[in-house]
Amino acid sequence: MLTDRQLLILQVIIDDFIRSAQPVGSRSLSKKEDIPFSSATIRNEMYDLEEMGLLEKTHTSSGRVPSEKGYRFYVDHLLSPQALKKKDMSQIQSIFADRILEIENVVQRSAEILSQMTNYTSIVLGPDHHENKVKSVQIIPLNLESAIAIIVTDTGHVENKRFTIPPGLNPEDIERMVKILNDKLTGTPLVELQDKMYKEVALFLKRHIANYDLMIEAFAQIMNIPVHDKLFFGGKMNMMNQPEFNDVDKLRMLMDVIDREDYLYPLIKETSGSGIQIRIGKENNNEALKDVSLITASFPVIGGQSGSLAILGPTRMEYSRVISLLNVISMDLSKALSTFYDQDDK
């Protein structure tokens, strides 16, 4: 059990280190107005906090820095909410100020603004596509041999895929195919596209289009749209500006993880629906993330869906401000996306 004096000294050390990234010494603490203790008293308390594993002594300085255990104690017991400034609120409101039609634009904009406001890497896990339905299909010929298929869903998701036009298919055939695809696929959930292509659409194409089997094969690949949630990033390179990652090898390891969606996706997804979650250092179960904290905030969307906002930053991150930002933006995203889905259902 920490004394009130130890709690105060620990909090001031961590707050100071978060701001400066420099080890904190007893002499500098004794000069602070909110620390009414002598340098000797502070030094003794710092020694005790180090013995408890809450502080660490660096090799290059007589000062102390927070340990992973110290950050965890700070987050669990000492953190207080931080009121956001008017400038912060204005930036957040700018995400939703434009009348953007596509959900993905709103989500991507949220990731970009969040990374700009924190100087960390932001990740947004949008609502999944399992319930998304086809709204329209277009085929735009590029030349005699290739074309682009554009599939738009009811939530604004757009999938563009280039494909090879089978020999003998003329512009009239393409027009007929587009009409058949829109007639038969509009309103179809993405998870049912492939099955419907083979079982229902193929019958109509066979009656009206030569080489229909080649087109079915081509479109079966086009319709193979991932239905899992999509990750949107902001400030992927921001970690390069953090002093903790001046070491090139350490930075390279971290960037490799950031570029691996197969690792980040389950790490963020498993916190979905759990409010604010904070993973510090080794709690992320990856050597490349041992100097990193991951804070996630889930947000509900109408219809039982959910998404998550996440910030990836050094363990020396501004926890209070980041949590306040995540709380506000996640609530606004929840309202915006729920409104979009609700309007679409009417």
Secondary structure, DSSP 8 states (H G I E B T S, - for coil): ---HHHHHHHHHHHHHHHHH-S-B-HHHHHTSTT--S-HHHHHHHHHHHHHTTSEEE-SS-SSEEE-HHHHHHIIIII-------HHHHHHHHHHHHS----HHHHHHHHHHHHHHHHSSEEEEE---STT-BEEEEEEEE-SSSEEEEEEEETTS-EEEEEEE--TT--HHHHHHHHHHHHHHHTT-BGGGHHHHIIIIIHHHHHHH-TTHHHHHHHHHHHT----S--EEEE-TTGGGGSGGG-SHHHHHHHHHHHT-HHHHHHHHHTTTTSSEEEEEGGGG--GGGTTEEEEEEEEEETTTEEEEEEEEEESSS-HHHHHHHHHHHHHHHHHHHHHHHHHHH-
